[in-house]
């Protein structure tokens, strides 16, 4: 379980890194409806990413280039997102630390078989979770998106009008791409865990 949690946490962490926003935002932002340049929209995407990953990030503007930007409801939701992101990062670090300790203990006490089984089943659990999530997303991404938000946020706090700047900066296409890449990374890590587990079993 620790291996699955750690790997999933790493996969999600990567999606909140600057490189992903810089890669995805230029292709996804809705500049026409926003009435802003692509450069400005990508800049705003970066500012939002920083806001939800750093408690000391600068405040987001209420007005940008003469049009409404991030109102109190949007900022409140992004603070909720920040709380989830930071908690997830701490959970990932804790899980990784415990996994390292468990691994070192298993090796030092000649319990490689138990370590191998744990890694293998952690990888299989992760792969099963990714497969089921991707299938659900392919069948009905909107419902999966809503269910995901329902796990972490209060009802009504994450719904915004289609013309709000937050939606135009991060439209559905952005989240589809984020989910797809997260799935690929998580799948790769899941396979790596299974292989590591099998290798450890051969060394037991």
C-alpha positions as a Markdown table, in Angstrom:
| # | Residue | x | y | z |
|---|---|---|---|---|
| 1 | Unk | 0.0 | 0.0 | 0.0 |
| 2 | Unk | 2.8 | 2.4 | 0.8 |
| 3 | Unk | 4.4 | 1.9 | -2.6 |
| 4 | Unk | 1.1 | 2.5 | -4.4 |
| 5 | Unk | 0.4 | 5.7 | -2.4 |
| 6 | Unk | 4.0 | 7.0 | -2.9 |
| 7 | Unk | 3.9 | 6.3 | -6.7 |
| 8 | Unk | 0.4 | 7.9 | -7.1 |
| 9 | Unk | 1.6 | 10.9 | -5.1 |
| 10 | Unk | 4.6 | 11.3 | -7.3 |
| 11 | Unk | 2.5 | 11.1 | -10.5 |
| 12 | Unk | 0.1 | 13.8 | -9.2 |
| 13 | Unk | 2.9 | 15.9 | -7.9 |
| 14 | Unk | 4.4 | 16.1 | -11.4 |
| 15 | Unk | 1.2 | 17.6 | -12.7 |
| 16 | Unk | 1.5 | 20.5 | -10.3 |
| 17 | Unk | 5.1 | 21.2 | -11.5 |
| 18 | Unk | 5.8 | 24.3 | -13.6 |
| 19 | Unk | 6.8 | 22.3 | -16.7 |
| 20 | Unk | 3.3 | 20.8 | -17.1 |
| 21 | Unk | 1.5 | 24.2 | -16.9 |
| 22 | Unk | 4.0 | 25.6 | -19.4 |
| 23 | Unk | 3.5 | 22.7 | -21.7 |
| 24 | Unk | -0.3 | 22.4 | -21.5 |
| 25 | Unk | -1.6 | 25.9 | -21.0 |
| 26 | Unk | -0.6 | 27.4 | -24.4 |
| 27 | Unk | -2.6 | 24.7 | -26.2 |
| 28 | Unk | -5.6 | 24.8 | -23.9 |
| 29 | Unk | -6.4 | 28.4 | -22.8 |
| 30 | Unk | -9.5 | 30.0 | -24.3 |
| 31 | Unk | -8.1 | 33.4 | -25.5 |
| 32 | Unk | -11.1 | 34.2 | -27.6 |
| 33 | Unk | -13.7 | 34.1 | -24.9 |
| 34 | Unk | -11.4 | 35.6 | -22.3 |
| 35 | Unk | -10.5 | 38.5 | -24.6 |
| 36 | Unk | -6.8 | 38.2 | -23.5 |
| 37 | Unk | -3.7 | 37.4 | -25.3 |
| 38 | Unk | -2.2 | 33.9 | -25.1 |
| 39 | Unk | 0.8 | 35.2 | -23.3 |
| 40 | Unk | -1.4 | 36.8 | -20.7 |
| 41 | Unk | -3.5 | 33.6 | -20.3 |
| 42 | Unk | -0.4 | 31.4 | -19.9 |
| 43 | Unk | 1.0 | 33.9 | -17.4 |
| 44 | Unk | -2.2 | 33.6 | -15.4 |
| 45 | Unk | -2.1 | 29.8 | -15.5 |
| 46 | Unk | 1.4 | 30.0 | -14.0 |
| 47 | Unk | 0.2 | 32.4 | -11.3 |
| 48 | Unk | -2.6 | 30.1 | -10.4 |
| 49 | Unk | -0.3 | 27.1 | -10.3 |
| 50 | Unk | 2.0 | 28.9 | -8.0 |
| 51 | Unk | -0.9 | 30.0 | -5.8 |
| 52 | Unk | -2.1 | 26.4 | -5.2 |
| 53 | Unk | 1.3 | 25.0 | -4.5 |
| 54 | Unk | 2.9 | 27.8 | -2.4 |
| 55 | Unk | 1.2 | 29.2 | 0.7 |
| 56 | Unk | 3.4 | 32.3 | 0.3 |
| 57 | Unk | 2.4 | 32.9 | -3.3 |
| 58 | Unk | 1.3 | 36.4 | -4.3 |
| 59 | Unk | -2.5 | 37.1 | -4.3 |
| 60 | Unk | -4.4 | 36.7 | -7.5 |
| 61 | Unk | -5.7 | 39.8 | -9.3 |
| 62 | Unk | -9.5 | 40.6 | -9.1 |
| 63 | Unk | -9.1 | 42.5 | -12.4 |
| 64 | Unk | -6.7 | 41.9 | -15.3 |
| 65 | Unk | -6.4 | 44.1 | -18.3 |
| 66 | Unk | -9.8 | 45.7 | -17.5 |
| 67 | Unk | -11.8 | 42.5 | -17.2 |
| 68 | Unk | -12.9 | 40.5 | -14.1 |
| 69 | Unk | -10.3 | 38.0 | -13.1 |
| 70 | Unk | -10.4 | 36.0 | -9.9 |
| 71 | Unk | -13.3 | 36.9 | -7.6 |
| 72 | Unk | -13.7 | 35.9 | -3.9 |
| 73 | Unk | -15.4 | 32.6 | -4.8 |
| 74 | Unk | -12.6 | 31.6 | -7.2 |
| 75 | Unk | -9.9 | 32.5 | -4.7 |
| 76 | Unk | -11.7 | 30.6 | -1.9 |
| 77 | Unk | -11.8 | 27.5 | -4.1 |
| 78 | Unk | -8.1 | 27.8 | -5.0 |
| 79 | Unk | -7.3 | 28.1 | -1.3 |
| 80 | Unk | -9.2 | 24.8 | -0.9 |
| 81 | Unk | -7.2 | 23.3 | -3.8 |
| 82 | Unk | -3.9 | 24.5 | -2.2 |
| 83 | Unk | -4.8 | 22.8 | 1.1 |
| 84 | Unk | -5.4 | 19.5 | -0.7 |
| 85 | Unk | -2.3 | 19.9 | -2.8 |
| 86 | Unk | 0.0 | 20.6 | 0.2 |
| 87 | Unk | -1.6 | 17.9 | 2.2 |
| 88 | Unk | -1.1 | 15.4 | -0.6 |
| 89 | Unk | 2.5 | 16.4 | -0.9 |
| 90 | Unk | 3.2 | 15.9 | 2.8 |
| 91 | Unk | 1.4 | 12.5 | 2.6 |
| 92 | Unk | 3.5 | 11.5 | -0.4 |
| 93 | Unk | 6.7 | 12.5 | 1.5 |
| 94 | Unk | 5.6 | 10.6 | 4.6 |
| 95 | Unk | 4.6 | 7.5 | 2.6 |
| 96 | Unk | 8.0 | 7.6 | 0.8 |
| 97 | Unk | 9.9 | 7.9 | 4.1 |
| 98 | Unk | 8.0 | 5.0 | 5.6 |
| 99 | Unk | 8.5 | 2.9 | 2.4 |
| 100 | Unk | 12.2 | 3.6 | 2.6 |
| 101 | Unk | 12.4 | 2.6 | 6.2 |
| 102 | Unk | 10.4 | -0.6 | 5.6 |
| 103 | Unk | 12.6 | -1.4 | 2.6 |
| 104 | Unk | 15.9 | -0.9 | 4.6 |
| 105 | Unk | 14.5 | -3.0 | 7.4 |
| 106 | Unk | 13.4 | -5.8 | 5.1 |
| 107 | Unk | 16.8 | -5.9 | 3.5 |
| 108 | Unk | 18.8 | -5.8 | 6.7 |
| 109 | Unk | 16.7 | -8.5 | 8.4 |
| 110 | Unk | 16.6 | -10.8 | 5.3 |
| 111 | Unk | 12.9 | -10.2 | 4.6 |
| 112 | Unk | 13.3 | -9.6 | 0.9 |
| 113 | Unk | 10.4 | -11.9 | 0.0 |
| 114 | Unk | 8.0 | -9.8 | 2.1 |
| 115 | Unk | 9.4 | -6.6 | 0.5 |
| 116 | Unk | 9.0 | -8.1 | -3.0 |
| 117 | Unk | 5.4 | -9.1 | -2.3 |
| 118 | Unk | 4.6 | -5.7 | -1.0 |
| 119 | Unk | 6.1 | -3.9 | -4.0 |
| 120 | Unk | 4.4 | -6.3 | -6.4 |
| 121 | Unk | 1.0 | -6.0 | -4.9 |
| 122 | Unk | 1.4 | -2.2 | -4.5 |
| 123 | Unk | 2.1 | -2.0 | -8.2 |
| 124 | Unk | -0.8 | -4.2 | -9.1 |
| 125 | Unk | -3.1 | -2.2 | -6.9 |
| 126 | Unk | -2.0 | 1.0 | -8.6 |
| 127 | Unk | -2.4 | -0.4 | -12.1 |
| 128 | Unk | -5.9 | -1.6 | -11.2 |
| 129 | Unk | -6.8 | 1.8 | -9.9 |
| 130 | Unk | -5.4 | 3.6 | -12.9 |
| 131 | Unk | -7.2 | 1.2 | -15.3 |
| 132 | Unk | -10.5 | 1.6 | -13.6 |
| 133 | Unk | -10.2 | 5.4 | -13.5 |
| 134 | Unk | -9.2 | 5.7 | -17.1 |
| 135 | Unk | -12.1 | 3.5 | -18.2 |
| 136 | Unk | -14.5 | 5.6 | -16.1 |
| 137 | Unk | -13.0 | 8.8 | -17.7 |
| 138 | Unk | -13.3 | 7.4 | -21.2 |
| 139 | Unk | -17.0 | 6.5 | -20.6 |
| 140 | Unk | -18.0 | 9.7 | -18.8 |
| 141 | Unk | -15.2 | 12.2 | -18.0 |
| 142 | Unk | -17.6 | 14.8 | -16.6 |
| 143 | Unk | -19.0 | 12.5 | -14.0 |
| 144 | Unk | -15.5 | 11.3 | -13.0 |
| 145 | Unk | -14.4 | 15.0 | -12.7 |
| 146 | Unk | -17.4 | 15.8 | -10.6 |
| 147 | Unk | -16.9 | 12.7 | -8.4 |
| 148 | Unk | -13.2 | 13.6 | -7.9 |
| 149 | Unk | -14.1 | 17.1 | -6.8 |
| 150 | Unk | -16.8 | 15.8 | -4.5 |
| 151 | Unk | -14.2 | 13.8 | -2.6 |
| 152 | Unk | -12.2 | 16.9 | -1.6 |
| 153 | Unk | -14.5 | 20.0 | -1.9 |
| 154 | Unk | -17.8 | 21.1 | -0.5 |
| 155 | Unk | -20.8 | 21.0 | -3.0 |
| 156 | Unk | -21.2 | 24.2 | -4.9 |
| 157 | Unk | -17.7 | 25.6 | -4.1 |
| 158 | Unk | -16.0 | 24.3 | -7.2 |
| 159 | Unk | -18.7 | 25.2 | -9.8 |
| 160 | Unk | -18.1 | 28.3 | -11.9 |
| 161 | Unk | -19.8 | 29.8 | -14.9 |
| 162 | Unk | -18.4 | 28.9 | -18.4 |
| 163 | Unk | -17.2 | 32.5 | -18.9 |
| 164 | Unk | -15.3 | 32.8 | -15.7 |
| 165 | Unk | -11.6 | 33.4 | -16.1 |
| 166 | Unk | -10.7 | 30.4 | -14.0 |
| 167 | Unk | -12.5 | 28.1 | -16.4 |
| 168 | Unk | -11.1 | 29.8 | -19.5 |
| 169 | Unk | -7.6 | 29.5 | -18.2 |
| 170 | Unk | -8.1 | 25.9 | -17.2 |
| 171 | Unk | -10.8 | 24.5 | -19.6 |
| 172 | Unk | -11.9 | 20.8 | -19.7 |
| 173 | Unk | -9.1 | 20.0 | -22.3 |
| 174 | Unk | -6.5 | 21.0 | -19.8 |
| 175 | Unk | -7.8 | 18.5 | -17.2 |
| 176 | Unk | -8.3 | 15.7 | -19.8 |
| 177 | Unk | -4.6 | 16.1 | -20.7 |
| 178 | Unk | -3.6 | 16.3 | -17.0 |
| 179 | Unk | -5.5 | 13.1 | -16.3 |
| 180 | Unk | -4.1 | 11.3 | -19.3 |
| 181 | Unk | -0.4 | 12.2 | -18.4 |
| 182 | Unk | -1.0 | 11.4 | -14.7 |
| 183 | Unk | -2.4 | 8.0 | -15.8 |
| 184 | Unk | 0.7 | 7.3 | -18.0 |
| 185 | Unk | 3.1 | 8.2 | -15.3 |
| 186 | Unk | 1.2 | 6.2 | -12.7 |
| 187 | Unk | 1.1 | 3.2 | -15.0 |
| 188 | Unk | 4.8 | 3.4 | -15.6 |
| 189 | Unk | 5.5 | 3.6 | -11.9 |
| 190 | Unk | 3.1 | 0.7 | -11.3 |
| 191 | Unk | 4.9 | -1.5 | -13.8 |
| 192 | Unk | 8.2 | -0.5 | -12.2 |
| 193 | Unk | 6.9 | -1.5 | -8.8 |
| 194 | Unk | 5.8 | -4.9 | -10.1 |
| 195 | Unk | 9.2 | -5.5 | -11.8 |
| 196 | Unk | 11.0 | -4.3 | -8.6 |
| 197 | Unk | 8.9 | -6.7 | -6.6 |
| 198 | Unk | 9.7 | -9.6 | -8.8 |
| 199 | Unk | 13.4 | -8.8 | -8.8 |
| 200 | Unk | 13.3 | -8.7 | -5.0 |
| 201 | Unk | 11.6 | -12.0 | -4.8 |
| 202 | Unk | 14.3 | -13.6 | -7.0 |
| 203 | Unk | 16.9 | -12.3 | -4.5 |
| 204 | Unk | 15.2 | -13.6 | -1.5 |
